[in-house]
Amino acid sequence: MVEGEPVSKHKADCDVNDERILNGCGSKDLELANFATLKDLGKIPASDVEKGSSDKADFERAIELTEYGKFHYLLLAVCGFVSTSEEMDVISMSFILPSAQCDLNLNTHTKGWLNSIIFIGMMAGAYTWGSVADTLGRKKVLIASSFMNAICIVASSFSQSYELFMLFRFLNGAALGGSGPVIWSYFAEFQPKAKRGSMLSFMAAFWTLGNLFVAGLAWIIIPQKIGIQTASFVYNSWRIFLLICAIPSFIVAALLCFLPESPKFLLSRGKSEKAHNIFKYIYHINTGNDPEDYPVKHLILEESHKTSEQETKEAGRSKYRNMLSDIIDNSRQLFVSPVLRFTIISITINFTFHIGYYGLMMWFPELFNRFDKYSIAYPNQTASVCAVTEYVVKLSAENGIDHCSEEIESAVFMESLITVAAALPSNIFAVLGMDRLGRKFFLVFSTISSGLCAASMYFVYNKTHNLIVSAVFSSVISCGNAALDCLITEIFPTNLRATGVAVSMVAARLGGIIGNIVIATLLDKYCPAPTFIVAALLIGGGLLCLFLPNTTREPLS
């Protein structure tokens, strides 16, 4: 199960399934700066690239020679902040629901749709933004989607009706569909292979920070009696909470303007001079030396997969027609062998994993709130999750809608905070072990453990049991989330990476939608079903990763 450090090999043929040659699948030693002919390229010894102190280098060697330092840690901070803001926006709804039910006249069914609408938007946005990122670049998409995201959150906080609130949450999700898949591709394409797993795991830990921050912020703001209320306009504490959650997205949109485009993306588009300038800039920031002292003078690029006939056609078309053509071509390549196998497995794993991840994580605060209501009505009595749910459903039926009260006990926020904080130790474990134990080890361990936790929810009989199981679930599934992000980012080649991750994210969001709606429905109508469905899907989906290639410490294809 543990993935060791692989031995580098060269192959003449492209074999996406098994080996990854130094310059990526199907790459050639093409020195663009010197306009070398194909005949000349055969004379370049492999040792010049692998070991060399020569002035020629492919991407992996070029990024290693920039050294690892200030730039990479600054990049981690900014990209991590993007992930933090994304998770805040997604998970914030779970804290809003108990308070917003009075303003928006919510019941369990409409709560499920409110939890799900952001994922529907993310499905719509992920493929579009991801395809554009593989054509126009990662940085532009990240800035545009982050700014759009912030605007939509602000607009949703001012929405006075359920329908308008749903609309802006959908648009919010469409914006998040851009930042989600693209930020992983962008960050990974600055990392040397020896550090990529640990640094991607480090960035995944920012999701946990987002969970912690949003839980703490909700605890501080939502219970307060603040805001404005008139006969026609309400702007109370949960709306102020939403407004504050928009601030990180405005900040990251500004910070991203100061970062360069992905050099790996630029190399894949044949823009060697721009990529070389970025490598020199990174070298300067990391070492403090003059950029001209950067030892690499010429970059060895991947061979273009386009024929001369295709290039002639592109020259005669407009920029936007070329972009649309590239998007369609990238999408087609994902569903053609040998990449097809990766695409299908990636879609399946993301779908099953996120049914469990979001299906339960988004409902934990609601479950805590239900246990709290039951304990107030029946102090010192124990009851299963199903018995508590039956009580709340009965209470809702008697009142027409869920028992409407904006008063939420502070214990609910404390329990939610403990649940998300439980993921911190496992995130640290993932950072330290991802490049040692491998992506597959963490993903299989996580999905089996979290599946058992999901099944054990049926046997919970009090608030303490509920808190323990929820905290363990949050902890182990966060390891799997980090491993899944690493694995899915690495298995696709550079020219398809953002599109491939985006298609996987579409499946993930679909899993989030189904998880929320199914759990919302079955939790009230047939309580035991959700826990065992989630358990089976998590375990079954996680085991599929065994059919993917080992990407631990391998060059990006």
C-alpha positions as CSV (number, residue, x, y, z in Angstrom):
1,M,0.0,0.0,0.0
2,V,2.9,2.4,0.8
3,E,4.3,4.0,-2.4
4,G,8.1,4.2,-2.4
5,E,10.2,6.6,-4.4
6,P,10.1,5.6,-8.0
7,V,13.1,5.1,-10.2
8,S,13.3,7.5,-13.2
9,K,13.1,5.8,-16.6
10,H,13.2,7.0,-20.2
11,K,10.9,5.5,-22.8
12,A,10.8,6.2,-26.4
13,D,7.0,5.7,-26.6
14,C,4.4,7.6,-24.7
15,D,2.8,5.4,-22.0
16,V,0.4,7.4,-20.0
17,N,-0.7,4.4,-18.0
18,D,2.6,3.5,-16.4
19,E,5.7,5.6,-16.8
20,R,6.3,9.3,-16.8
21,I,9.3,10.4,-18.7
22,L,11.2,13.4,-17.8
23,N,9.6,16.0,-20.0
24,G,6.1,14.5,-19.8
25,C,4.1,12.2,-22.0
26,G,5.1,12.4,-25.6
27,S,7.7,15.1,-25.0
28,K,10.9,15.6,-27.0
29,D,14.1,17.4,-26.2
30,L,13.0,20.5,-28.2
31,E,15.2,23.5,-27.6
32,L,13.1,26.4,-28.7
33,A,15.6,29.1,-28.0
34,N,18.2,27.7,-30.4
35,F,15.6,26.5,-32.9
36,A,17.1,23.0,-32.9
37,T,16.1,20.6,-35.6
38,L,14.7,17.2,-34.7
39,K,17.9,15.6,-35.9
40,D,20.0,17.8,-33.5
41,L,17.7,16.9,-30.6
42,G,18.8,13.3,-30.7
43,K,22.3,14.5,-29.9
44,I,21.4,16.0,-26.5
45,P,22.4,13.5,-23.9
46,A,19.9,12.7,-21.2
47,S,22.4,13.5,-18.5
48,D,22.4,17.1,-19.5
49,V,18.8,17.3,-18.4
50,E,18.8,15.0,-15.4
51,K,22.0,16.0,-13.7
52,G,23.3,18.8,-15.5
53,S,24.9,22.0,-14.7
54,S,24.5,22.8,-18.4
55,D,22.4,25.8,-19.5
56,K,19.7,23.6,-20.9
57,A,16.8,22.3,-18.7
58,D,13.3,21.0,-18.9
59,F,10.6,22.2,-16.5
60,E,11.5,19.9,-13.6
61,R,15.2,20.8,-13.7
62,A,14.4,24.5,-14.3
63,I,12.1,24.7,-11.2
64,E,14.7,22.9,-9.1
65,L,17.4,25.3,-10.0
66,T,15.3,28.3,-8.8
67,E,15.8,26.7,-5.3
68,Y,13.0,26.5,-2.8
69,G,12.4,29.6,-0.7
70,K,10.5,32.8,-0.2
71,F,8.6,32.8,-3.4
72,H,7.2,29.3,-2.9
73,Y,6.1,30.1,0.7
74,L,4.5,33.4,-0.5
75,L,2.7,31.4,-3.2
76,L,1.5,28.9,-0.6
77,A,0.1,31.7,1.5
78,V,-1.8,33.3,-1.4
79,C,-3.1,30.0,-2.9
80,G,-3.9,28.7,0.6
81,F,-5.9,31.8,1.2
82,V,-7.8,31.1,-2.0
83,S,-8.7,27.7,-0.7
84,T,-9.6,29.1,2.7
85,S,-12.0,31.7,1.2
86,E,-13.5,28.9,-1.0
87,E,-14.2,26.6,1.9
88,M,-15.6,29.5,4.0
89,D,-18.1,30.3,1.2
90,V,-19.2,26.6,0.8
91,I,-19.5,25.7,4.5
92,S,-20.9,29.0,5.7
93,M,-24.4,27.9,4.6
94,S,-24.4,25.1,7.3
95,F,-24.1,27.8,10.0
96,I,-26.6,30.1,8.4
97,L,-29.5,27.6,8.1
98,P,-30.6,27.5,11.7
99,S,-30.8,31.4,11.8
100,A,-32.0,32.0,8.3
101,Q,-35.0,29.6,8.6
102,C,-37.2,32.3,10.1
103,D,-36.3,35.1,7.6
104,L,-36.6,32.8,4.5
105,N,-39.3,30.4,5.8
106,L,-37.2,27.3,5.5
107,N,-38.1,23.7,6.1
108,T,-35.8,20.6,5.9
109,H,-36.5,20.3,2.1
110,T,-35.6,23.9,1.3
111,K,-32.6,23.8,3.6
112,G,-31.3,20.8,1.5
113,W,-31.7,22.8,-1.7
114,L,-30.0,25.8,-0.2
115,N,-27.1,23.6,0.8
116,S,-27.0,22.2,-2.7
117,I,-27.5,25.2,-4.9
118,I,-23.9,26.3,-4.5
119,F,-22.8,22.9,-5.8
120,I,-25.1,23.2,-8.8
121,G,-23.4,26.6,-9.6
122,M,-20.0,25.0,-9.1
123,M,-20.8,22.3,-11.5
124,A,-21.8,24.9,-14.1
125,G,-18.7,27.0,-13.5
126,A,-16.1,24.3,-13.0
127,Y,-16.0,23.0,-16.6
128,T,-16.2,26.5,-18.2
129,W,-13.5,28.1,-16.0
130,G,-11.3,25.0,-16.2
131,S,-11.4,24.9,-20.0
132,V,-10.7,28.6,-20.3
133,A,-7.8,28.2,-17.8
134,D,-6.2,25.6,-20.1
135,T,-6.5,28.0,-23.0
136,L,-6.0,31.6,-21.6
137,G,-4.0,30.8,-18.5
138,R,-4.5,30.1,-14.8
139,K,-3.9,33.5,-13.3
140,K,-6.6,35.4,-15.3
141,V,-9.3,32.9,-14.4
142,L,-8.4,32.9,-10.7
143,I,-8.6,36.7,-10.5
144,A,-11.9,37.0,-12.4
145,S,-13.6,34.1,-10.5
146,S,-12.4,35.4,-7.1
147,F,-13.8,38.9,-7.7
148,M,-17.1,37.5,-9.1
149,N,-17.3,35.3,-6.0
150,A,-17.0,38.2,-3.6
151,I,-19.6,40.3,-5.4
152,C,-22.1,37.5,-5.4
153,I,-21.6,36.9,-1.6
154,V,-22.3,40.5,-0.9
155,A,-25.4,40.5,-3.1
156,S,-26.7,37.4,-1.4
157,S,-26.4,39.0,2.0
158,F,-28.8,41.7,0.9
159,S,-31.3,39.3,-0.6
160,Q,-34.7,39.5,1.1
161,S,-36.4,36.5,-0.5
162,Y,-35.6,32.8,-0.7
163,E,-35.7,32.8,-4.5
164,L,-33.2,35.8,-4.8
165,F,-31.0,34.3,-2.2
166,M,-30.9,31.0,-4.2
167,L,-30.0,32.9,-7.4
168,F,-27.0,34.6,-5.9
169,R,-25.9,31.4,-4.1
170,F,-26.0,29.8,-7.6
171,L,-23.8,32.5,-9.1
172,N,-21.5,32.3,-6.1
173,G,-21.1,28.6,-6.8
174,A,-20.4,29.3,-10.5
175,A,-17.6,31.7,-9.5
176,L,-16.2,29.1,-7.0
177,G,-16.2,26.6,-9.8
178,G,-13.3,28.6,-11.3
179,S,-11.1,29.0,-8.2
180,G,-11.6,25.4,-7.0
181,P,-10.0,23.3,-9.8
182,V,-7.7,26.0,-11.2
183,I,-5.9,26.9,-8.0
184,W,-4.7,23.3,-7.6
185,S,-3.3,23.2,-11.1
186,Y,-1.7,26.7,-10.7
187,F,0.0,25.8,-7.4
188,A,1.2,22.4,-8.4
189,E,2.8,23.8,-11.5
190,F,5.3,25.8,-9.4
191,Q,6.4,22.8,-7.3
192,P,9.4,20.5,-7.8
193,K,8.5,16.9,-7.8
194,A,10.3,16.2,-4.4
195,K,8.1,18.7,-2.6
196,R,4.9,18.7,-4.6
197,G,3.0,16.1,-2.4
198,S,3.8,17.7,0.9
199,M,3.1,21.3,-0.4
200,L,-0.3,20.3,-2.0
201,S,-1.2,18.7,1.4
202,F,-0.1,21.8,3.1
203,M,-2.4,23.8,0.9
204,A,-5.2,21.3,1.6
205,A,-4.8,22.2,5.3
206,F,-6.0,25.7,4.5
207,W,-9.4,24.1,3.9
208,T,-9.4,23.2,7.6
209,L,-8.3,26.7,8.5
210,G,-11.3,28.0,6.4
211,N,-13.6,25.6,8.4
212,L,-12.2,26.8,11.7
213,F,-12.3,30.5,10.8
214,V,-15.9,30.3,9.5
215,A,-17.0,28.3,12.6
216,G,-15.4,30.8,15.0
217,L,-16.7,33.8,13.0
218,A,-20.3,32.3,13.1
219,W,-20.0,31.8,16.9
220,I,-19.0,35.4,17.4
221,I,-21.4,37.1,15.0
222,I,-24.6,35.1,14.5
223,P,-25.8,34.9,18.1
224,Q,-25.5,38.7,18.4
225,K,-28.6,41.0,18.3
226,I,-27.1,43.3,15.6
227,G,-28.2,44.7,12.3
228,I,-31.1,46.7,10.8
229,Q,-34.7,45.7,10.7
230,T,-37.6,47.6,9.1
231,A,-41.0,46.6,7.8
232,S,-39.6,45.9,4.3
233,F,-35.8,45.3,4.9
234,V,-33.9,43.0,7.3
235,Y,-30.1,43.0,7.6
236,N,-29.4,40.9,10.7
237,S,-26.5,39.0,12.2
238,W,-26.4,36.1,9.8
239,R,-26.3,38.5,6.8
240,I,-23.5,40.5,8.4
241,F,-21.7,37.1,8.9
242,L,-22.1,36.5,5.1
243,L,-20.8,40.0,4.3
244,I,-17.7,39.4,6.3
245,C,-17.1,36.0,4.6
246,A,-16.8,38.0,1.3
247,I,-13.8,39.9,2.4
248,P,-11.2,37.1,1.8
249,S,-12.3,36.8,-1.8
250,F,-11.7,40.5,-2.4
251,I,-8.2,40.2,-0.8
252,V,-7.1,37.2,-2.8
253,A,-8.3,38.7,-6.1
254,A,-5.9,41.6,-5.4
255,L,-3.0,39.4,-4.2
256,L,-3.2,37.2,-7.3
257,C,-2.5,40.2,-9.4
258,F,1.1,40.3,-8.0
259,L,1.8,36.6,-8.8
260,P,3.2,35.4,-12.2
261,E,1.4,33.0,-14.6
262,S,2.2,29.3,-14.3
263,P,5.5,28.6,-16.1
264,K,4.5,25.1,-16.8
265,F,1.4,26.4,-18.6
266,L,3.5,28.9,-20.6
267,L,5.9,26.1,-21.7
268,S,2.9,23.9,-22.8
269,R,1.8,26.9,-25.0
270,G,5.3,27.3,-26.4
271,K,5.9,30.7,-24.6
272,S,9.5,29.8,-23.6
273,E,10.7,33.4,-23.2
274,K,7.9,34.3,-20.8
275,A,8.4,31.1,-18.8
276,H,12.2,31.7,-18.6
277,N,11.7,35.2,-17.3
278,I,9.4,33.8,-14.5
279,F,12.0,31.2,-13.6
280,K,14.6,34.0,-13.3
281,Y,12.2,36.0,-11.1
282,I,11.6,33.1,-8.8
283,Y,15.3,32.4,-8.6
284,H,15.9,36.1,-7.7
285,I,13.2,36.1,-4.9
286,N,14.4,32.8,-3.5
287,T,18.1,33.4,-3.5
288,G,18.5,37.2,-3.6
289,N,20.9,36.8,-6.5
290,D,20.7,38.7,-9.8
291,P,18.1,37.2,-12.1
292,E,20.8,36.9,-14.8
293,D,22.8,34.6,-12.6
294,Y,20.0,31.9,-13.0
295,P,22.0,29.0,-14.5
296,V,19.4,27.9,-17.1
297,K,19.6,29.8,-20.4
298,H,17.5,27.6,-22.7
299,L,14.4,25.7,-21.9
300,I,13.6,22.3,-23.4
301,L,9.9,22.1,-24.2
302,E,7.3,19.5,-24.9
303,E,6.7,18.8,-28.6
304,S,3.6,20.4,-29.9
305,H,0.8,17.9,-30.5
306,K,-0.6,20.1,-33.3
307,T,0.1,19.4,-36.9
308,S,1.3,22.1,-39.4
309,E,-2.2,21.9,-40.9
310,Q,-3.8,22.6,-37.6
311,E,-1.4,25.5,-36.9
312,T,-2.2,27.0,-40.4
313,K,-6.0,26.8,-39.6
314,E,-5.4,28.5,-36.2
315,A,-3.5,31.4,-37.9
316,G,-6.5,32.1,-40.1
317,R,-9.0,32.1,-37.2
318,S,-9.9,34.7,-34.6
319,K,-8.5,34.4,-31.0
320,Y,-11.9,33.5,-29.6
321,R,-12.6,30.8,-32.3
322,N,-9.2,29.3,-31.5
323,M,-10.0,29.4,-27.8
324,L,-13.3,27.6,-28.4
325,S,-11.6,25.1,-30.6
326,D,-9.0,24.4,-27.9
327,I,-11.7,23.9,-25.2
328,I,-13.5,21.4,-27.4
329,D,-10.3,19.6,-28.3
330,N,-9.2,19.4,-24.6
331,S,-12.5,18.0,-23.6
332,R,-12.4,15.4,-26.3
333,Q,-8.9,14.3,-25.3
334,L,-10.1,13.5,-21.7
335,F,-12.4,10.9,-23.1
336,V,-9.9,9.2,-25.4
337,S,-7.6,6.4,-24.4
338,P,-5.2,6.3,-22.5
339,V,-6.4,9.4,-20.5
340,L,-10.0,8.0,-20.6
341,R,-9.3,5.5,-17.8
342,F,-7.9,8.3,-15.5
343,T,-11.0,10.5,-16.3
344,I,-13.5,7.8,-15.4
345,I,-11.8,6.7,-12.2
346,S,-11.3,10.4,-11.2
347,I,-15.0,11.2,-11.8
348,T,-16.1,8.2,-9.8
349,I,-13.9,8.7,-6.8
350,N,-14.7,12.4,-6.6
351,F,-18.5,11.7,-6.9
352,T,-18.5,9.1,-4.1
353,F,-16.1,10.9,-1.8
354,H,-17.9,14.2,-1.9
355,I,-21.3,12.6,-1.3
356,G,-19.8,11.6,2.1
357,Y,-17.7,14.7,2.7
358,Y,-20.3,17.4,2.0
359,G,-23.3,15.2,2.6
360,L,-22.3,14.8,6.3
361,M,-20.1,17.8,7.0
362,M,-22.7,20.3,5.8
363,W,-25.3,18.7,8.1
364,F,-23.3,18.4,11.3
365,P,-24.3,21.8,12.6
366,E,-27.9,21.0,11.9
367,L,-27.6,17.7,13.8
368,F,-26.0,19.4,16.7
369,N,-28.8,21.9,16.7
370,R,-31.4,19.1,16.7
371,F,-29.7,17.3,19.6
372,D,-29.7,20.6,21.5
373,K,-33.4,21.1,20.9
374,Y,-34.1,17.5,22.1
375,S,-32.0,17.9,25.2
376,I,-33.9,21.0,26.2
377,A,-37.2,19.3,25.8
378,Y,-36.0,16.1,27.4
379,P,-33.1,16.8,29.8
380,N,-30.9,14.0,31.0
381,Q,-32.4,11.6,28.4
382,T,-30.5,9.8,25.7
383,A,-31.8,9.2,22.1
384,S,-30.5,8.1,18.8
385,V,-30.0,10.3,15.8
386,C,-33.2,8.9,14.4
387,A,-35.2,9.5,17.5
388,V,-34.0,13.1,17.7
389,T,-34.8,13.6,14.1
390,E,-38.3,12.1,14.6
391,Y,-38.9,14.6,17.4
392,V,-37.8,17.6,15.3
393,V,-39.9,16.5,12.3
394,K,-42.9,16.2,14.6
395,L,-42.3,19.6,16.1
396,S,-42.0,21.0,12.5
397,A,-45.3,19.5,11.5
398,E,-47.0,21.0,14.5
399,N,-45.6,24.5,13.7
400,G,-46.0,24.4,10.0
401,I,-42.3,25.0,9.4
402,D,-39.2,24.1,11.4
403,H,-39.7,25.3,14.9
404,C,-38.7,28.9,14.1
405,S,-36.3,30.4,16.5
406,E,-33.3,32.5,15.8
407,E,-31.9,31.6,19.2
408,I,-29.1,29.1,18.8
409,E,-27.2,27.8,21.9
410,S,-23.5,28.6,21.9
411,A,-22.9,24.8,22.5
412,V,-23.9,24.2,18.8
413,F,-21.1,26.5,17.6
414,M,-18.6,25.0,20.1
415,E,-19.4,21.5,18.9
416,S,-19.0,22.6,15.3
417,L,-15.7,24.2,16.1
418,I,-14.4,21.1,17.8
419,T,-15.5,19.0,14.8
420,V,-13.5,21.1,12.3
421,A,-10.5,21.5,14.6
422,A,-10.2,17.8,14.8
423,A,-8.9,17.9,11.2
424,L,-5.8,19.8,12.1
425,P,-3.7,16.9,13.4
426,S,-4.5,14.8,10.4
427,N,-3.6,17.6,8.1
428,I,-0.2,17.9,9.7
429,F,0.2,14.1,9.3
430,A,-0.7,14.4,5.6
431,V,1.8,17.2,5.1
432,L,4.6,15.1,6.7
433,G,3.7,11.8,5.2
434,M,2.2,12.5,1.7
435,D,5.6,12.1,-0.1
436,R,6.7,9.2,2.1
437,L,3.6,7.0,2.3
438,G,2.0,8.1,-0.9
439,R,-1.3,9.4,-2.1
440,K,-3.0,6.0,-2.4
441,F,-2.2,5.1,1.2
442,F,-3.8,8.2,2.6
443,L,-6.9,8.0,0.3
444,V,-7.6,4.3,1.1
445,F,-7.0,4.8,4.8
446,S,-9.2,7.9,4.9
447,T,-12.2,6.5,3.0
448,I,-12.3,3.2,4.9
449,S,-12.1,5.0,8.3
450,S,-14.6,7.7,7.4
451,G,-16.9,5.1,6.0
452,L,-16.9,3.2,9.3
453,C,-17.5,6.6,11.1
454,A,-20.5,7.3,8.9
455,A,-22.0,3.8,9.6
456,S,-21.5,4.3,13.4
457,M,-23.6,7.5,13.3
458,Y,-26.6,5.1,13.5
459,F,-25.5,4.0,16.9
460,V,-25.1,7.5,18.4
461,Y,-27.3,8.0,21.5
462,N,-26.3,11.4,22.9
463,K,-24.6,14.7,22.1
464,T,-21.3,13.5,23.3
465,H,-21.3,10.4,21.1
466,N,-22.4,12.6,18.2
467,L,-19.5,15.0,18.8
468,I,-16.9,12.2,19.0
469,V,-18.0,10.5,15.8
470,S,-18.3,13.8,14.0
471,A,-14.8,14.8,15.1
472,V,-13.2,11.5,14.0
473,F,-15.1,11.7,10.7
474,S,-13.8,15.2,10.1
475,S,-10.3,14.2,11.0
476,V,-9.9,11.1,8.8
477,I,-11.7,12.5,5.8
478,S,-9.5,15.5,5.7
479,C,-6.5,13.2,5.0
480,G,-8.4,11.8,2.1
481,N,-9.3,15.2,0.8
482,A,-5.6,16.2,0.7
483,A,-4.6,12.9,-1.0
484,L,-7.4,13.1,-3.5
485,D,-6.5,16.7,-4.4
486,C,-2.8,15.7,-5.0
487,L,-3.7,12.6,-7.0
488,I,-6.2,14.2,-9.3
489,T,-4.0,17.2,-9.9
490,E,-1.1,15.0,-10.9
491,I,-2.6,12.3,-13.2
492,F,-3.6,14.7,-16.0
493,P,-1.0,16.1,-18.5
494,T,-0.4,19.9,-18.4
495,N,-2.4,20.8,-21.5
496,L,-5.4,19.0,-20.0
497,R,-4.8,19.5,-16.3
498,A,-7.2,22.3,-15.4
499,T,-9.9,20.8,-17.7
500,G,-9.4,17.4,-16.2
501,V,-9.5,18.7,-12.6
502,A,-12.6,20.7,-13.5
503,V,-14.5,17.7,-14.9
504,S,-13.5,15.8,-11.7
505,M,-14.8,18.8,-9.7
506,V,-18.1,18.7,-11.6
507,A,-18.5,15.1,-10.4
508,A,-17.5,16.2,-6.9
509,R,-20.2,18.9,-6.8
510,L,-22.8,16.5,-8.2
511,G,-21.9,14.3,-5.2
512,G,-22.3,17.3,-2.9
513,I,-25.7,18.0,-4.4
514,I,-27.0,14.5,-4.1
515,G,-25.5,14.0,-0.7
516,N,-27.3,17.1,0.7
517,I,-30.7,16.4,-1.0
518,V,-30.6,12.7,-0.3
519,I,-29.5,13.1,3.3
520,A,-32.1,15.9,3.9
521,T,-34.9,13.7,2.5
522,L,-33.9,10.3,4.0
523,L,-32.9,11.8,7.3
524,D,-36.5,12.8,8.0
525,K,-38.3,10.0,6.1
526,Y,-36.0,6.9,6.7
527,C,-33.3,7.8,9.1
528,P,-30.9,4.8,9.0
529,A,-30.4,4.9,5.3
530,P,-28.1,8.0,4.9
531,T,-25.4,6.7,7.2
532,F,-25.0,3.3,5.5
533,I,-25.3,4.7,2.0
534,V,-22.5,7.2,2.7
535,A,-20.4,4.4,4.3
536,A,-20.7,2.1,1.3
537,L,-19.9,4.9,-1.3
538,L,-16.9,6.2,0.6
539,I,-15.3,2.8,1.0
540,G,-16.1,1.6,-2.5
541,G,-15.0,4.8,-4.2
542,G,-11.7,5.1,-2.2
543,L,-10.6,1.6,-3.3
544,L,-10.8,2.6,-7.0
545,C,-7.6,4.7,-6.5
546,L,-5.6,1.5,-6.6
547,F,-6.2,1.4,-10.3
548,L,-4.5,4.8,-10.9
549,P,-0.7,5.1,-11.5
550,N,1.7,6.1,-8.7
551,T,2.3,9.8,-8.9
552,T,4.4,10.2,-5.7
553,R,7.6,12.1,-6.5
554,E,7.0,11.8,-10.2
555,P,7.5,14.7,-12.6
556,L,4.3,16.4,-13.8
557,S,3.4,15.0,-17.2
